[in-house]
Amino acid sequence: MLKKGTSLYSIITGKCPKCHEESMYTFKNAYNLANTLKINEQCSKCKTKYRLEPSFFYGAMYVSYAVGIAFAVAAYVITNLIFQANLKNTFIAIVITLVVFMPVIMRLSRNIWINLFIHYDKNSH
C-alpha cells in the first residue's frame, strides 16, 4: 500500500522525496513527450533541490536498465507463459511494451535514483 512517508510513495507518485507534498515534475503526465523529464528546480514546500549536481540524473540511466528489464520480464511472462505465444510474438510484445512504457520507465528510474540520496523527513514542511 502506498503510504506517505515511504520511499515507495515518492517513487510511484513522483512526489518530492523529502516532504512528499508536491510533484517533482513540471508536467504530471509522463506521456507529454516533449516535457517527460522536465523537473522543477526545487520543491516549493520544503525547498529541496532536485538536481544535487549538474549531471545528477545520469545515474538514473543505470536504474532504467533494471526497470526496463523488469518490464520486459513482465511482458515475457504475460505473453509467453500465460498466453503461450510463440517466440516471435513474445519478442514483439516485449518491444512494444518497452516502447509504450518508456516515459514511465524514465520517470520511475529518476524517482528511484533521487530516493537513494534524499529521504523523507516528516519535519521538512
MODELLER restraints for C-alpha pairs under 7 A, 6 or more apart:
rsr = mdl.restraints
at = mdl.atoms
rsr.add(forms.Gaussian(group=physical.xy_distance, feature=features.Distance(at['CA:2:A'], at['CA:8:A']), mean=6.68, stdev=0.5))
rsr.add(forms.Gaussian(group=physical.xy_distance, feature=features.Distance(at['CA:2:A'], at['CA:9:A']), mean=5.15, stdev=0.5))
rsr.add(forms.Gaussian(group=physical.xy_distance, feature=features.Distance(at['CA:3:A'], at['CA:9:A']), mean=5.89, stdev=0.5))
rsr.add(forms.Gaussian(group=physical.xy_distance, feature=features.Distance(at['CA:4:A'], at['CA:20:A']), mean=6.82, stdev=0.5))
rsr.add(forms.Gaussian(group=physical.xy_distance, feature=features.Distance(at['CA:5:A'], at['CA:120:A']), mean=5.96, stdev=0.5))
rsr.add(forms.Gaussian(group=physical.xy_distance, feature=features.Distance(at['CA:7:A'], at['CA:115:A']), mean=6.44, stdev=0.5))
rsr.add(forms.Gaussian(group=physical.xy_distance, feature=features.Distance(at['CA:10:A'], at['CA:16:A']), mean=6.48, stdev=0.5))
rsr.add(forms.Gaussian(group=physical.xy_distance, feature=features.Distance(at['CA:10:A'], at['CA:17:A']), mean=5.53, stdev=0.5))
rsr.add(forms.Gaussian(group=physical.xy_distance, feature=features.Distance(at['CA:10:A'], at['CA:20:A']), mean=6.29, stdev=0.5))
rsr.add(forms.Gaussian(group=physical.xy_distance, feature=features.Distance(at['CA:11:A'], at['CA:108:A']), mean=6.34, stdev=0.5))
rsr.add(forms.Gaussian(group=physical.xy_distance, feature=features.Distance(at['CA:11:A'], at['CA:111:A']), mean=4.83, stdev=0.5))
rsr.add(forms.Gaussian(group=physical.xy_distance, feature=features.Distance(at['CA:11:A'], at['CA:112:A']), mean=5.67, stdev=0.5))
rsr.add(forms.Gaussian(group=physical.xy_distance, feature=features.Distance(at['CA:12:A'], at['CA:108:A']), mean=6.93, stdev=0.5))
rsr.add(forms.Gaussian(group=physical.xy_distance, feature=features.Distance(at['CA:14:A'], at['CA:23:A']), mean=5.56, stdev=0.5))
rsr.add(forms.Gaussian(group=physical.xy_distance, feature=features.Distance(at['CA:14:A'], at['CA:24:A']), mean=6.00, stdev=0.5))
rsr.add(forms.Gaussian(group=physical.xy_distance, feature=features.Distance(at['CA:14:A'], at['CA:111:A']), mean=6.10, stdev=0.5))
rsr.add(forms.Gaussian(group=physical.xy_distance, feature=features.Distance(at['CA:15:A'], at['CA:21:A']), mean=6.36, stdev=0.5))
rsr.add(forms.Gaussian(group=physical.xy_distance, feature=features.Distance(at['CA:15:A'], at['CA:22:A']), mean=5.22, stdev=0.5))
rsr.add(forms.Gaussian(group=physical.xy_distance, feature=features.Distance(at['CA:15:A'], at['CA:23:A']), mean=4.16, stdev=0.5))
rsr.add(forms.Gaussian(group=physical.xy_distance, feature=features.Distance(at['CA:15:A'], at['CA:24:A']), mean=5.55, stdev=0.5))
rsr.add(forms.Gaussian(group=physical.xy_distance, feature=features.Distance(at['CA:16:A'], at['CA:22:A']), mean=5.81, stdev=0.5))
rsr.add(forms.Gaussian(group=physical.xy_distance, feature=features.Distance(at['CA:16:A'], at['CA:23:A']), mean=5.91, stdev=0.5))
rsr.add(forms.Gaussian(group=physical.xy_distance, feature=features.Distance(at['CA:16:A'], at['CA:24:A']), mean=5.53, stdev=0.5))
rsr.add(forms.Gaussian(group=physical.xy_distance, feature=features.Distance(at['CA:16:A'], at['CA:43:A']), mean=6.61, stdev=0.5))
rsr.add(forms.Gaussian(group=physical.xy_distance, feature=features.Distance(at['CA:17:A'], at['CA:115:A']), mean=5.86, stdev=0.5))
rsr.add(forms.Gaussian(group=physical.xy_distance, feature=features.Distance(at['CA:17:A'], at['CA:118:A']), mean=5.97, stdev=0.5))
rsr.add(forms.Gaussian(group=physical.xy_distance, feature=features.Distance(at['CA:17:A'], at['CA:119:A']), mean=5.81, stdev=0.5))
rsr.add(forms.Gaussian(group=physical.xy_distance, feature=features.Distance(at['CA:17:A'], at['CA:120:A']), mean=5.69, stdev=0.5))
rsr.add(forms.Gaussian(group=physical.xy_distance, feature=features.Distance(at['CA:18:A'], at['CA:118:A']), mean=6.23, stdev=0.5))
rsr.add(forms.Gaussian(group=physical.xy_distance, feature=features.Distance(at['CA:18:A'], at['CA:119:A']), mean=5.37, stdev=0.5))
rsr.add(forms.Gaussian(group=physical.xy_distance, feature=features.Distance(at['CA:18:A'], at['CA:120:A']), mean=4.12, stdev=0.5))
rsr.add(forms.Gaussian(group=physical.xy_distance, feature=features.Distance(at['CA:18:A'], at['CA:121:A']), mean=5.44, stdev=0.5))
rsr.add(forms.Gaussian(group=physical.xy_distance, feature=features.Distance(at['CA:18:A'], at['CA:124:A']), mean=6.93, stdev=0.5))
rsr.add(forms.Gaussian(group=physical.xy_distance, feature=features.Distance(at['CA:19:A'], at['CA:46:A']), mean=6.48, stdev=0.5))
rsr.add(forms.Gaussian(group=physical.xy_distance, feature=features.Distance(at['CA:19:A'], at['CA:120:A']), mean=5.92, stdev=0.5))
rsr.add(forms.Gaussian(group=physical.xy_distance, feature=features.Distance(at['CA:19:A'], at['CA:121:A']), mean=6.09, stdev=0.5))
rsr.add(forms.Gaussian(group=physical.xy_distance, feature=features.Distance(at['CA:19:A'], at['CA:122:A']), mean=6.55, stdev=0.5))
rsr.add(forms.Gaussian(group=physical.xy_distance, feature=features.Distance(at['CA:19:A'], at['CA:124:A']), mean=5.79, stdev=0.5))
rsr.add(forms.Gaussian(group=physical.xy_distance, feature=features.Distance(at['CA:19:A'], at['CA:125:A']), mean=6.18, stdev=0.5))
rsr.add(forms.Gaussian(group=physical.xy_distance, feature=features.Distance(at['CA:21:A'], at['CA:45:A']), mean=6.98, stdev=0.5))
rsr.add(forms.Gaussian(group=physical.xy_distance, feature=features.Distance(at['CA:24:A'], at['CA:39:A']), mean=5.69, stdev=0.5))
rsr.add(forms.Gaussian(group=physical.xy_distance, feature=features.Distance(at['CA:24:A'], at['CA:40:A']), mean=5.72, stdev=0.5))
rsr.add(forms.Gaussian(group=physical.xy_distance, feature=features.Distance(at['CA:25:A'], at['CA:38:A']), mean=5.92, stdev=0.5))
rsr.add(forms.Gaussian(group=physical.xy_distance, feature=features.Distance(at['CA:25:A'], at['CA:39:A']), mean=4.28, stdev=0.5))
rsr.add(forms.Gaussian(group=physical.xy_distance, feature=features.Distance(at['CA:25:A'], at['CA:40:A']), mean=5.75, stdev=0.5))
rsr.add(forms.Gaussian(group=physical.xy_distance, feature=features.Distance(at['CA:26:A'], at['CA:38:A']), mean=5.71, stdev=0.5))
rsr.add(forms.Gaussian(group=physical.xy_distance, feature=features.Distance(at['CA:26:A'], at['CA:39:A']), mean=5.37, stdev=0.5))
rsr.add(forms.Gaussian(group=physical.xy_distance, feature=features.Distance(at['CA:26:A'], at['CA:40:A']), mean=5.71, stdev=0.5))
rsr.add(forms.Gaussian(group=physical.xy_distance, feature=features.Distance(at['CA:27:A'], at['CA:35:A']), mean=6.70, stdev=0.5))
rsr.add(forms.Gaussian(group=physical.xy_distance, feature=features.Distance(at['CA:30:A'], at['CA:36:A']), mean=4.98, stdev=0.5))
rsr.add(forms.Gaussian(group=physical.xy_distance, feature=features.Distance(at['CA:30:A'], at['CA:103:A']), mean=5.62, stdev=0.5))
rsr.add(forms.Gaussian(group=physical.xy_distance, feature=features.Distance(at['CA:30:A'], at['CA:104:A']), mean=6.22, stdev=0.5))
rsr.add(forms.Gaussian(group=physical.xy_distance, feature=features.Distance(at['CA:31:A'], at['CA:103:A']), mean=6.19, stdev=0.5))
rsr.add(forms.Gaussian(group=physical.xy_distance, feature=features.Distance(at['CA:36:A'], at['CA:103:A']), mean=6.45, stdev=0.5))
rsr.add(forms.Gaussian(group=physical.xy_distance, feature=features.Distance(at['CA:37:A'], at['CA:107:A']), mean=6.99, stdev=0.5))
rsr.add(forms.Gaussian(group=physical.xy_distance, feature=features.Distance(at['CA:41:A'], at['CA:49:A']), mean=5.99, stdev=0.5))
rsr.add(forms.Gaussian(group=physical.xy_distance, feature=features.Distance(at['CA:41:A'], at['CA:50:A']), mean=5.92, stdev=0.5))
rsr.add(forms.Gaussian(group=physical.xy_distance, feature=features.Distance(at['CA:41:A'], at['CA:51:A']), mean=6.86, stdev=0.5))
rsr.add(forms.Gaussian(group=physical.xy_distance, feature=features.Distance(at['CA:42:A'], at['CA:48:A']), mean=5.26, stdev=0.5))
rsr.add(forms.Gaussian(group=physical.xy_distance, feature=features.Distance(at['CA:42:A'], at['CA:49:A']), mean=4.21, stdev=0.5))
rsr.add(forms.Gaussian(group=physical.xy_distance, feature=features.Distance(at['CA:42:A'], at['CA:50:A']), mean=5.50, stdev=0.5))
rsr.add(forms.Gaussian(group=physical.xy_distance, feature=features.Distance(at['CA:43:A'], at['CA:49:A']), mean=6.65, stdev=0.5))
rsr.add(forms.Gaussian(group=physical.xy_distance, feature=features.Distance(at['CA:45:A'], at['CA:125:A']), mean=6.03, stdev=0.5))
rsr.add(forms.Gaussian(group=physical.xy_distance, feature=features.Distance(at['CA:46:A'], at['CA:124:A']), mean=5.68, stdev=0.5))
rsr.add(forms.Gaussian(group=physical.xy_distance, feature=features.Distance(at['CA:46:A'], at['CA:125:A']), mean=5.29, stdev=0.5))
rsr.add(forms.Gaussian(group=physical.xy_distance, feature=features.Distance(at['CA:57:A'], at['CA:110:A']), mean=6.51, stdev=0.5))
rsr.add(forms.Gaussian(group=physical.xy_distance, feature=features.Distance(at['CA:59:A'], at['CA:113:A']), mean=6.98, stdev=0.5))
rsr.add(forms.Gaussian(group=physical.xy_distance, feature=features.Distance(at['CA:60:A'], at['CA:109:A']), mean=5.35, stdev=0.5))
rsr.add(forms.Gaussian(group=physical.xy_distance, feature=features.Distance(at['CA:60:A'], at['CA:110:A']), mean=5.24, stdev=0.5))
rsr.add(forms.Gaussian(group=physical.xy_distance, feature=features.Distance(at['CA:60:A'], at['CA:113:A']), mean=5.44, stdev=0.5))
rsr.add(forms.Gaussian(group=physical.xy_distance, feature=features.Distance(at['CA:63:A'], at['CA:109:A']), mean=5.33, stdev=0.5))
rsr.add(forms.Gaussian(group=physical.xy_distance, feature=features.Distance(at['CA:63:A'], at['CA:113:A']), mean=6.98, stdev=0.5))
rsr.add(forms.Gaussian(group=physical.xy_distance, feature=features.Distance(at['CA:64:A'], at['CA:105:A']), mean=6.29, stdev=0.5))
rsr.add(forms.Gaussian(group=physical.xy_distance, feature=features.Distance(at['CA:64:A'], at['CA:106:A']), mean=6.23, stdev=0.5))
rsr.add(forms.Gaussian(group=physical.xy_distance, feature=features.Distance(at['CA:64:A'], at['CA:109:A']), mean=4.96, stdev=0.5))
rsr.add(forms.Gaussian(group=physical.xy_distance, feature=features.Distance(at['CA:67:A'], at['CA:105:A']), mean=6.37, stdev=0.5))
rsr.add(forms.Gaussian(group=physical.xy_distance, feature=features.Distance(at['CA:67:A'], at['CA:109:A']), mean=6.90, stdev=0.5))
rsr.add(forms.Gaussian(group=physical.xy_distance, feature=features.Distance(at['CA:68:A'], at['CA:98:A']), mean=6.81, stdev=0.5))
rsr.add(forms.Gaussian(group=physical.xy_distance, feature=features.Distance(at['CA:68:A'], at['CA:105:A']), mean=6.53, stdev=0.5))
rsr.add(forms.Gaussian(group=physical.xy_distance, feature=features.Distance(at['CA:71:A'], at['CA:98:A']), mean=6.96, stdev=0.5))
rsr.add(forms.Gaussian(group=physical.xy_distance, feature=features.Distance(at['CA:72:A'], at['CA:94:A']), mean=5.37, stdev=0.5))
rsr.add(forms.Gaussian(group=physical.xy_distance, feature=features.Distance(at['CA:72:A'], at['CA:98:A']), mean=6.80, stdev=0.5))
rsr.add(forms.Gaussian(group=physical.xy_distance, feature=features.Distance(at['CA:75:A'], at['CA:93:A']), mean=6.47, stdev=0.5))
rsr.add(forms.Gaussian(group=physical.xy_distance, feature=features.Distance(at['CA:75:A'], at['CA:94:A']), mean=5.40, stdev=0.5))
rsr.add(forms.Gaussian(group=physical.xy_distance, feature=features.Distance(at['CA:75:A'], at['CA:97:A']), mean=6.72, stdev=0.5))
rsr.add(forms.Gaussian(group=physical.xy_distance, feature=features.Distance(at['CA:76:A'], at['CA:90:A']), mean=6.13, stdev=0.5))
rsr.add(forms.Gaussian(group=physical.xy_distance, feature=features.Distance(at['CA:76:A'], at['CA:94:A']), mean=6.44, stdev=0.5))
rsr.add(forms.Gaussian(group=physical.xy_distance, feature=features.Distance(at['CA:79:A'], at['CA:85:A']), mean=5.67, stdev=0.5))
rsr.add(forms.Gaussian(group=physical.xy_distance, feature=features.Distance(at['CA:79:A'], at['CA:90:A']), mean=5.63, stdev=0.5))
rsr.add(forms.Gaussian(group=physical.xy_distance, feature=features.Distance(at['CA:80:A'], at['CA:86:A']), mean=6.79, stdev=0.5))
rsr.add(forms.Gaussian(group=physical.xy_distance, feature=features.Distance(at['CA:80:A'], at['CA:90:A']), mean=5.88, stdev=0.5))
